[in-house]
Amino acid sequence: MVKLTKLNDEEIVVNADMIITVEPRVKETIVVLTDGDRFAVKENADQIIAKVVNYRASIRVETERLLRREVDK
């Protein structure tokens, strides 16, 4: 899940796995989801990509931590 900011400053949390495309525009970025929903956010494409990468990395780190804990039992 990644936090993004709509143009009205409302914070939303989006399932990163549902993002199909990120379309940069002049004043905003359009995010398109697998269900066809589209919305405009303040973050630029690079910021959104970084948030998704960080989110997925955090999942991997947590999974590895849990696996190590199971092995140590």
N, C-alpha and C positions, 0 to 999 in steps of 0.2 A: 504494500500500500504506500502511496506517495501523496504528500500534501501539496496542493496547488492553490493558486489564488485567482479567483474569477475577477473580472474587470471591475466589479462593484466592491472589491476587497473582501468578499466572502471566501473563507477558506474551505476547500473541499478535499476529501480524501478519495483517491482513485485507485482501483485495483490495477497495479502495473501490468498484470498479465492480460488485461482487457484492452490495452492501448494498441491500436493498429497503426495509426500514423500520427505524426506531429507535423503540422503545417505552419511554418513561419510566415507571419504577415508583418506589415510595417509597425503596427502599434500593439499587436497581440499575437498569440500563438493559438492555433486551432488544434484541439486534441480530438481524435476520432476513435471511438471504442468499437469493439467487435459487434455490439448490438445496434450499431448505427448512430448512437448518440454522439453529438458533437457539442463542444463548448469552447469558449474563448478564455484563455488564461493570460496572466501577466508575465509568467516565466517564459524565457526564450527556449528554443529547441535544445540548446546545449545544457541549460539548467535542468530541463526535464529528463534528458538522457542521463545526466549525472545522478539525479534522484533515483531513477530506475536502476541504474548500475549499483548504487549504494544499497538500495533495498535488497536487490538480489544477492549482493555480497554478504549482507547481514544474515540472510537466510542460510547461506552456505556456512558461515562462521558458527551460527547457532547449531546447525545440524552436526557439524564436526565436533562441537563441544559436547553435545548429547551423546554422540557415538562413542567418544572417548570415555565419558562417564559410564556408559554401559560396559565397556571393555574393562574398566577398572574395578567393577563389582566382583 
